[in-house]
Amino acid sequence: MRGVSTAIRGAILAGVLVGALVGPIATSSALVMPTDDVYGWVTDTQSGDPIAGVAAQLYYYAGSSYLLEDSTITGKTGRYGFPGLTAGTDRALRLSHDRYRSTFVYPQRYEGTPVRYDVTLRPRVEGLWGANRYSSAVAIAYRYNNIGGGIPAPDSLHVVIASGEDRASADPLAAAGLCWTYDAPLLLVNSRYVPSEVTQIVSTMKARNGPLTIHIVGGTTSVPDARFTELNNAVGGGLTKDRIAISGSRYDLAAAIAARMKAVAAVTPAKPLPPEAFVANGADPSKFFDALALSPISATRGVPILLVKANEIPGATQTALSSLNPDEVIVGGGPNTVSKTVFNTLDAQFGADRWWGTNRYTTAIDIAEEALAEGMLEPGCIGVAAKLPDALAGGATIGSLRGPLVITNGTTLTPETESFLERWDADNDLAAFALGGPNSLSESVRQDMITALVH
């Protein structure tokens, strides 16, 4: 027998459960060989399939620390078992697999009667997606502030809703700041109807949390009042409508969101507005990913995102920056996205920095690395997206989990993104989320993400 590592010992002594212990703890030995004292089956959280090749390690408490007592590997049925255990000793169980997130289970004291612990493991790359962009946003929202799973809906009294249509894709670029302001998930709707998945999650949230406020991003062309009425009627009433920016441009909308963030922060001492402001291109849809790469930071730290044109600072943005008076403006994107002229103007007024790369992929990576280095984000999880709607909803959720969002090509894992995942410490055992279904991220991309993380 040998000593357990300091990291594992600390996690066990702290009672850390990184994963899920599911089902009742059975004390019957009807389904197990008599010699197995602690046993169970390991399955995939998403598919429910048994997992072969899981390393199961059993530790026992030896007065001041936990020591490794026995280990085994699950077979094709996903079953593990430990025979010949001494009764009256506290024990802990660790289950690990290179393609899944490790899980600690704390069986506590074994009293001599066979005990069954069935455990699910979450894939290292967990897919968050639905049949379309609207249901994908709902699937992503279910993970809002809920990295361990198990909560039937986000635990919040607020929901942020924006258009999911391509023609209004600029509207939600700054919406992550509202998610920070109200501790709310971001959902998408169509101007012609409210998707049934959205109705369902709002209904579940209302039943769980009570009356909700629906914060609508954008004007009545993007999200008509009829959509709120439709949603309110579908859940039996009890929703309050709050529309951000009834009219104006995308620049006015981002400025209105920043103003709301500032106003709420002013009366919420526990949530002060940070001293920075973000600026990104809001004119060119091909550049929108820069703002979305900033959105996790906005969602978790409350840094407002304001929009500019490549060669111009719109009046609404200038007014918003003057009102915020940040200590620093951080520009997301290179000189082809936000020109040197615009950058120099911002630098002269407030002091500016630029987080950027040569393309959308390297820009998102630089934003992630800068934010991690400055403590704005944490290396606990990461989101990967290829399409705008998935990144819109994903940025807010990944931000609630304090992780970065990076971008890839949908059919092939972009080399720059692959390299970034490889540099990420594999021992970190992070939660990686593939945002979007097979039409957004191919199965090949998902498999390459796993390979990159466990290289």
N, C-alpha and C positions, 0 to 999 in steps of 0.2 A: 504494500500500500504506500501511496505517496501523498504529499500535501497538495491541496487544491491551490490554484494560482491566487495571487492577491486580489485580482479583479473579480474572479468568480467568488472567492470567499466573501469579499465585501458585498457583492450582489446578493449572495445567499443570506448572509447575516442581516442584511437590510430588508429581507423578505421581498426582493425584487422579482416580479413576474413579467418577463418580457415575452408575452405571448398569451395564450389562452388555455386554461384548464376547463374542459367542457364536459358536461354531463355530470350526473351524481357520482359520488365516490362509492363504488360498490364494495360490499364486504363479503359477497358470496364468491365461492371458488368454483361455481358450477361450470364455468367456461374456461377453466385454466387447469393445467397440471398441478397436482397437489404440492409439488416442490417449489412452485413459483409463489413467492411471498409478496412481491410488488411487481405488477405487470400492467399492460395496457396496449392500446393500439394508437398509432400515430397516423394522422390523415392530413391532407391538404385542405387548408381553410376555404379556398375558393372552389375546388372541384369535388372535395369530399373523398378523393381517391386515397388509398393507403400509400405510404411513402416507404420505399425500401432504402436501405443504406443510411438510416439515421443512427448516429452515435448516441447511445443512451448511457449516461454515466451516473452512478449512484454514489452519493457522499454520505458519510455518517459524522455525527458531531462528537468530537473527542475532547470535550472539556473547554477548549478555548478556540477551536477552529474546526472546519470541516475537512475531512480527509477522504480521498477516493477509495471506495470500498470495492466496487465492481464496475465492469462496463460490458456492453454488448452492442451488436449491430442489428437493426431490424431487417427482416426478410421481406419477401414480396407481399406479405399480408400486412406489413407495417407493425407487426407485433414485437414487443420487447418483454423481457421477464428476468427477475432476479430471484434465485432460490437460496435456501439455506441461510436466511437472515436471522440475526439474534434479536429477540423481542426486547422492547423497552429502550430502544435507542432512537434518537431523532435523526432523520435522514432528509436529504434533498436530492432532487433529480434534475439533471441537465440533458436536454435533447438538442442535437445540432446536426446540420446537414449543409453542405456548401451552397446549395441552391435555395435554402430556406433560412429565415431568421431564427436564431437560437432561442430556446425557451427554457426558463427555470421554473420548476414546479417544487413546491415545498410540502411534501407529504407529512411532515412533522413526525410524531412518534409512531413507530411500528410496534403494535401490541401482540403480534403473534397470529393474527387472522389475515389471510390473503387480502390485499387491497388492490383495487383496479383504478388506474389513472389513464383515461383516454385523453389525448392531447392533440390539438390541431396546430400545425405550423404554417405561418404565413410565408408565401414565396418571397425570395429576395427581391424579385420584381413583381409587384402586385398590380394587376390590371384594374383600372378604374374606368368603366365605360358602359354604355348602353347601346340601344339600337340606333340612336341618332344623337345629334348634338345636345338635344334637350334632356334626354334620359341619361346621357353621359354626364351632363352637369349635375344631375340629381345624384348619380352614383358617386361623383366626386364630393358632392356636398355631404353625403352620409359619412364621409371621412373627416368632415370639418371638426377640428379640435378633438379628434377621436382616433388617435393612432393605434390604440389597442383594440378597437372594434367593440361590438356588443351593445352600443347605444342605438336604439331604433331610429333616431333622427337627431339632428343637431340640437344641442341643449341651449336654446336661445329664444328670446322674445322678439327677435327682429329677423327679417329676411330682406336681402337686397335683390331686386329683380331688374334685369336689363334685356334688351332685344338680343336674340340669337341670330338674327338675319344678317346676311353679308352686307346689305346696304346700310346697316346701322352699326357696323362692327367697330366704329370709332367711339361710340357712346360708352361702352364699358371699360375703356382703356384705363381710366382713373378710378374705377369703381372699387378696387381693392381697399382704398382708403376708407370707404364707408363700411366695409367689412371689419376693419379695425375699430372704427368709431362705435359701431353697434354690436360688436362680437357676433357677426351674422354671416351666414353662408351666402354665396352668390348663385342665383338660379337664372335660367334663360327662358324667355317666352317668345312666341311668334305674334306678330301684330294682328293676325287673324284668329288666333285661338290660344288657349292656355293648355299646354300638353298635360295629359292625364297624370304623368309621373310627377309633374310639379304640383298639381292639385293634391296628390296623395301625400307627398312629403310635407306640404304645408298643413294638411289636415292632421297628420301624425304629430307634427310639431305643436300645433294648437292643442291637441288632446293631451300632449305631454307637459307643455309649458304654460298654457293659458293663452289669452288673447295676444295676437301678434300685430306688429307694425310692419307694413310692407313699404319699403323704401324703393321707389321706382326711379331708375336712372334714365334721364332723357325726356323728351317731349312726347306729346300725344300722337305724333306720327309714328314714332318708334314703338311706343307701348301705349296704345289707346286706353282711355279711361274704361272702356268696355271690358278690357281684359281684367282690370281690377275687380269690376263688378262681377264678371264671370267667376273669378277665383273666389271672391267673397261668398257668392251664392253657393258655389260648389262645396265649400267647407262649412256651410251653415251659419255664416255671418261671424262677427267678432273680429274682423280685420280692420285695421286703421290704415288709410292711405297717406303716404308722404312722398310727394313727387319732388325730385331734385332737378331744378332747371326746366321749367315748362317750355321755354323757347330759347332761341339763340343757337350758336354754333357749338361744335365739339370743344372749342377752346373755352367758350363760356361755361359749358357743362363741367369741364375739368376744374375751372376756377370756382364754380359753385360748390363742387364737392370739397375742394380745399377750404372754402369758407365755412362749410358745415363742420368739417373736421376741427377747424380752429374754434368755432363757437362751442361745440360740445366739449372739447378739451378744456376750454376756459372755465367750465363749471364742473369739471370732473378731475379733482386733484390727483386721483390715482392714475390718470391717463393724460399726462402732459404732452403737448405737441413737440416732436423732436426739433432740433435746431436746423435740420437740413430740409431741402426741397429737391425733388427730382424734376428733370425736364427731358422730354423725349419728343420725337417727331410724331405728330398727329395728323399729318396731311397725306402721307403716302402709305397705303395699306401694306406695301411690301416692307415697310419699316416698323409696323406696329409691334412686331415681336420684341423690339427694344423696350417699349413701355411695359410689355407683359413680363419680361425678365425682371423688371423692377418691381412688379406687383407683389411678389411674396414679401418683400421688405416693407412695402406700404401696408400690407395686411397685418403684419406682425409688429411693426415698429411705429406705424402711423406717419410715415413720411409722405406728404402729398405728392401726387404726380400731376404735373402741368404739361401742356402740349404746345409745341411751336411748329412753325413751318421750317423748311430747311434753311431759308435765308431771311426769316422774319420772326420777330416776337409779336404775336397778336396782342392787341390792346388788352383783352381780357386776361391774358397770361401776365402781362406786365403789371397790371393792377393787382392781380393776385399775389405776385411776388413782392410787390411793394407792401402789401398788407401783411404778408407772412414775415417779411424782413429776415430771411434765413441767414444763419452764419455762413452757410455754404450752399451753393447750387451744384448738384451732381447731374451731369449730362449723360444720358444713356445713348450711346451710338457714336460713330465716327464722324469725321468732317463731311463725308458725303451725305450723312443723315441730318446732322445739325452743324451748319457751316462754322468755319472759324470766326466769321464776323459775328454770328449770334453768340458763340461761345465767349468771344472777347468782350462783348457787351455785358454778358452776365458776369464775367469775371471782374470787370471794372466796377460793377454795381455791388456785387455781393461776395465775390471770391468764388471761383468755380473749379471743378475737377471734371475730368471726362473718363468714364468707364466704357471701354469700347474694344472692338476687335475688327478684323477685316471683313466680316460678314455677320449675319444674324447668329450663327452658331458660336463663333468666337466672342461676339459681343455678350451673349448670354453667359458664357463661361467666365468672361472677365468680370461681369457684374456679380456672378456668384462668388468668385474668388475674393473680390474686393469686399463684398458684404461679410463673408466669413472671416476675413482677416480683421475687419473692424468690429466684429462682434454683433453685427446687425442680424445675422443669421447663425444657425448652429448646424454642425455636421451630423444631424440625427436622421434626416431623410432627404430625399431628392425627388423632384418630379421631372419627367421627360415628356415633351409634347411635340407634335409636328403640325397641327392645324390650329388656327386662331380660336375657334370656339372652345376647344379643349383647354388651350392655354389660358383663355379668359377665366373659366371657372376654376381651372387648376391652380392658377397663381394665388388666388385667395385662400384656397384650402391648403396648399403646400406652405403658404405663409403662416397659416394658423398653427402649423406643425413646426414652424420656424426653420424650414428648409428652403433651398434654392430651386428655381425652375430653369432647366436648360432645354435647348431645342435640337431637334434632329430632322433629317429627311424621313419621310414616312415609310419608304420602302427599304432603305438601307441605313443602318446606324452611321451617322456622319462621323468621319474619322476624328474630327476635333472633339466631338462629344464622347466618342469611345475612349479617346485618350484621357479625357477628364474623368470619366468613370473609373478607368484603370488607376489613375493617380489617387483616387479616393481610397483611403485605407480600408482594405477588405475586412480587417479585424474589427472595424467600426460596427459591422453588422447593421448597417443602416437599412431603413425602409425605403425602397426605390419604387416609385409609382409610374407606370406606363399609362399616360393620360390619353384616352380615346380608344375606340374599337379597332377591329382589323382594317377598316377602311381608312383609318388615320395612321395607325402604327401596325405594320405587318408583323406576323409571328416571327419572321426572321429578325426584325429589330428587337423584339422582346428577348429572343434567345441570345442575341449578340450583347444585349445589356447585361444579362446574367453572366455570360462569359467574361465580359469586361470587369464586372464587380468581383468575381471570384478567381481571377487570373492568378 
